[in-house]
Amino acid sequence: MQHERSAGALSNTSLARRAWDIRRKAVRMGEVQGQGYVGQALGVADVLAVSYFHALNYRPADPEWEGRDRFLLSIGHYAIALYAALIEAGILPEAELETYGADDSRLPMSGMAAYTPGMEITGGSLGQGLGIGVGMAMGLKAKGNPAFVYNLMSDGELGEGSTWEAAMAAAHHKLSNLICIVDFNDQQADGKSTETLSAEPVHDKWAAFGWHVQRVDGNDIDALVAAFDTARNLQDDRPRAIVCDTVMCKGVPFLEAREITHFVRVEADEWQKALSVLDETKPE
Amino acid sequence: MTIQHRYDPHRKWEPRQPGTGGGKTSAMIASLAAEGYDAVPAPFGHALVEEAKKNGRIVGLTADLAKYTDLHVFAKAFPDRFYQMGMAEQVMVSAAAGMAREGFIPFATTYAVFASRRAYDFIAMAIAEEYLPVKIVCALPGLTTGYGPSHQATEDLAIFRGLPNLTIVDPCDAIDVAQAVPAITAHPGPVYMRLLRGNVPSVIHRHCPDYRFELGKAKLLRDGTDALIIASGFMTMRALDAAVAMEKDGTSVAVLHCPTIKPLDTRTILAEAGKGGRLVVTAENHTVVGGLGEAVASTLLTNGVTPQFRMIGLPDRFLDAGALPSLHDRYGISTEAIIRQVRGWL
């Protein structure tokens, strides 16, 4: 089955349901392993829903299909979120969710290309995804392949110099087929990103590096749909950045209210509680 | 803490009279060989062009050093397959990884210091861990410039030897470089190759006309009964010259050329070193820490082969700036220094 997606392929209500499903699967994986970057997963679920059920071209049964849009997870620790999206997209079977983080699982806690169908690159050493995306976008152009390369990175990765080497290269080589999504949740390992090493003004930085930039509410499905459509349909040769302001733990209010840190601690009895909260807010 | 000055901060500087000291600085690779050998211009660039004519998957990337890594020859022949990435080694190797993911065979060039020290994590995670067919080809290996530690990649082999999946090549001369290009292209995984650029001497064929480069193979270039020198890179040409010179005074020296540093041809090394009765010496254009010498030593010891063993290589320190010929002599890797050391050990 080939997903040929264009604007309005799914109603935005359905996309909200997809995001909800991604959140629920991520929390389930957190429960299985008793840990995981579930705060990030809940925050980025809407971005992933719009990516996989509105923007991306792919064939669930053929994750290496040459015509697919490439989705790179630069932030390897967000794997729990991407696995949820890949399961939701039919690329991974749902039953595999129960193996998250276990020995010999195809779903290790940090995303690696060699382990998982649909995982394009090995992330985790932060600041590498965009540069690899540059090379893939150059390669696609050289082959005359019209696919897009999406790189999902975090605001923390804006501190890596390699991100800006890649940003310069993308503009210089006119990589209009490269879309960089920045999950701006204002958290990194040691605290708030804006207080650790501020990347602001983020919009102006990308623009100064020669990119088309949009900054949107990353938990607003309508805004994300519009931003992805703009990024895909833009008729110039700039690479495209979508900076998504997201809320960690979005969708589970008692976790949202918790003092948010990079690694949100969830007690053993709270996984079920989180699932119950989600179940109460299930979209149609 | 005291800074280790290379100068005496209290001494008054007096200008040296012109022509009274110090050798001529030379970054010319042709000068690595003794006089009388032919030199071949840009063997890497021309070999890559020949290979690229047959193989449409080959692309070239550089980090602002096309002219200094002979990749300009390829860029001129295939402008559409050449990517100038600017002075940005991290994105160059990352982009090479991305292009490899899209089915290309990228040749990425820079200086050995920058690939090994600056881009290491990107080579490790984006290329080696993924076993992608990226060929990282780097000029100025070891002590091949007098510009000091910023450009002298004296520990590149030590850095890269610890990296799983990576094949490491240290060719000797123009023939070796040219023949290594199709061999590393055919290899399915990542390769780091030390490059001799510009006018590169052709030495091995003068001594051993039948020699051919084979990836993963060490080759005995001449036999001898008193000592066996196991060498890589341009140290092989010097070992050959040293062997010829020593033959004249009755010392018989064998030379085993070992251009693939990893995986090491342990079978040939053990067979030659295990013959017994010979001093075994390694010779490398690299620090004695973590290079060919230690790789051979560990092979011998773990296999119970224990000849008299010595290592010729650069000392474990940041080296001086200066003129290449005098630096090579100072650090014991000139032909004369090889002769001196081997004689002393025999």
Chai-1 contact restraints between the chains, C-beta under 6 A:
chainA,res_idxA,chainB,res_idxB,connection_type,confidence,min_distance_angstrom,max_distance_angstrom,comment,restraint_id
A,T122,B,M125,contact,1.0,0.0,6.0,A-B,restraint_1
A,T122,B,E129,contact,1.0,0.0,6.0,A-B,restraint_2
A,S125,B,D121,contact,1.0,0.0,6.0,A-B,restraint_3
A,S125,B,M125,contact,1.0,0.0,6.0,A-B,restraint_4
A,Q128,B,S94,contact,1.0,0.0,6.0,A-B,restraint_5
A,Q128,B,A126,contact,1.0,0.0,6.0,A-B,restraint_6
A,G131,B,V91,contact,1.0,0.0,6.0,A-B,restraint_7
A,G131,B,S94,contact,1.0,0.0,6.0,A-B,restraint_8
A,G131,B,A95,contact,1.0,0.0,6.0,A-B,restraint_9
A,I132,B,S94,contact,1.0,0.0,6.0,A-B,restraint_10
A,I132,B,A97,contact,1.0,0.0,6.0,A-B,restraint_11
A,I132,B,G98,contact,1.0,0.0,6.0,A-B,restraint_12
A,I132,B,A126,contact,1.0,0.0,6.0,A-B,restraint_13
A,V134,B,A95,contact,1.0,0.0,6.0,A-B,restraint_14
A,G135,B,A95,contact,1.0,0.0,6.0,A-B,restraint_15
A,G135,B,A97,contact,1.0,0.0,6.0,A-B,restraint_16
A,G135,B,G98,contact,1.0,0.0,6.0,A-B,restraint_17
A,G135,B,M99,contact,1.0,0.0,6.0,A-B,restraint_18
A,M136,B,G98,contact,1.0,0.0,6.0,A-B,restraint_19
A,M136,B,R101,contact,1.0,0.0,6.0,A-B,restraint_20
A,M136,B,E102,contact,1.0,0.0,6.0,A-B,restraint_21
A,G139,B,M99,contact,1.0,0.0,6.0,A-B,restraint_22
A,G139,B,E102,contact,1.0,0.0,6.0,A-B,restraint_23
A,G139,B,F104,contact,1.0,0.0,6.0,A-B,restraint_24
A,S162,B,Q90,contact,1.0,0.0,6.0,A-B,restraint_25
A,E165,B,A88,contact,1.0,0.0,6.0,A-B,restraint_26
A,E165,B,Q90,contact,1.0,0.0,6.0,A-B,restraint_27
A,E165,B,V91,contact,1.0,0.0,6.0,A-B,restraint_28
A,A166,B,V91,contact,1.0,0.0,6.0,A-B,restraint_29
A,A169,B,M85,contact,1.0,0.0,6.0,A-B,restraint_30
A,A169,B,V91,contact,1.0,0.0,6.0,A-B,restraint_31
